[in-house]
Amino acid sequence: MSRRQIGPHKPRRLTPAEDRFWPKVDKSGDCWLWMSYRNKNGYGVLASGRHGHQVDELAHRIAWRATNGPIPEGLKVLHHCDNPPCVRPDHLFLGTQADNVADMAAKGRGRHGRLTDDEVRFIRSSQLPQRSLADLFNFSPSNISRVQTRDTYRRVA
């Protein structure tokens, strides 16, 4: 059986978003940090698009695609390091939402259990920012928002 000789690998052409991507990354530490815009959860965001249609894309997804290729349908790009602005390719891995939740639980992140009625009342009456409340109760800001808008804990007056 003979091996077919493959010529020199021609690097794939970067998309416009990827071309603008790496100059916005600080590679000086263990985590490679996105130094441009970050969303409310701390994840890097790069705006791209054409023909007047802007699309905001998470920076760690761009990093994955630039180094590993397409992200299969239904999979997310997760962080081994649990550092939202990190875009270092070897700190990233693919998984489902269930994998993400299991990873979070295994690492002791997120809240295990429910809020008490008094905690719900405090959240709804507080003037603190959602991020502060999220840190205080070890909930995500989006879960705090759901409590405040009565999407969850409706039974609590």
N, C-alpha and C positions, 0 to 999 in steps of 0.2 A: 504494500500500500504506500503510495507516494503522497507527500504533503504538497499542497499547492502553495507556491510562493506568493505572498501578498505584498504588493508594492508599498511604498511609504504611505503612511496614514495621512490623509488630508484632513486637517481639523475641520470640524463642522463650523459653519458660519454662525456667529452669535446673532441673536435677535437684537433689535434696537434696545430693548429693555436690558438685556444682558450686557450689551456694550456699554451702557451707562452705569451698570450695577457696581462692578468691582472698585471703581474709584471712590465709592461711598462707604467702603468697608475698612475698618481699622483692624489690621491683622497683627497688632503688636502683642496681644495677650493670648491666653489659651483659647478663649472664645474669640471669634472674629465678629466684631460688633458692627451692626448697621448704624451709621453715623448720620443718616438723614431722617426724614419724617418717620415717626412711630405712631401707631394707633393707640387707643386708650388702654389696651392690654399690654403695651410695650413691644409689640411685634413691628418690625420694619415694614414699610410700605413704599413701593415704587409705583408712581403713576405712569401709565403708558397708554398707547392707543393710536388710532389713525382715523382719518376722515372725521375729525371732530368728536369721536367717541372715546372718552377717557375711561380707562379701567385701572383701578387700584389693585395691585397684586402684592401679596405678602413676599417679603424679601427672602425668607428662608425657602420658599417654593422656587423662586428664581434661581437661588444658589443650587438647589437640588437638580433642577433641570439643566443648568449650565454645566454641571459636572457629571451627572448620571443619566441624562436623557429624560424622556417624558415621564410624567407621573400617571400611573394607571388609574383609570376611572374608579372612583369610590375610595381611593386611598388618600391619606393625609400625610404631610411631612411633619414628623414629630422630632422633638429635641431630646437627646440623651442627657444634655447638660441642664435642662429646664431653665434656660436663659432665653427669654423671648427675642431679644435683639440679635442673638447669635446666628450667624449664617455660615459657620465653618462646616463644610460638607461632611467631614467625618464625625461631627456631633449630631448629624441628622439621620433619620431612618424613616422608612415608610411603614404605615400601619393604618388600620381602620379606626373609626371613632371608638369602638369597643377596646381596641388596643390602647388608645389614648387614655381612656378612663381607667383601665387596668394599670397602666403605667403610673398614672397620677396616684391611685390608691396604694400601689406598691411602694411609692416614694413618700407616702404620708402627706401628699398635697391635697388640698380641697377639704371640705368639711364632711365629716362622717356623722350623720345624725340630722336632727331637725332643730329649727329655732324654737325657743319657747314662746308662748303668747306674749310675755313681757318684752322679749327681744324684738318680736315683730312690731309691737307698738312703738318701741324706741326707734326702730329703723324708720317707721312711717312718720314719726313726729320730729325726727332729728333734722337739723340744718347742716349737718356734716356732709361733705362731698361723698358720692357713692364709693369712690376709691378708698376713702378713710373708713367708711362703714364696712367695706369688703375686707379690709385688713383687720379691723376690729373683730369681726365675726368669722373670719377665715372662710368667706364666701367669695364668689366671683362678683365683679361689679354688675354683670348682667343678671345674676340671681338677686342681688340687692334691688335692682330696678324692678324685677318681677314682683318682689315683696311690696315695694312702694306703690306700684300701679295696681296692686291687688290681683295680679295674674296668678299668684300663689298665695296661700294662707288666707283665702277669702273668708273663712269662718271666723277669723280674728277681727273683732270690732275695733 
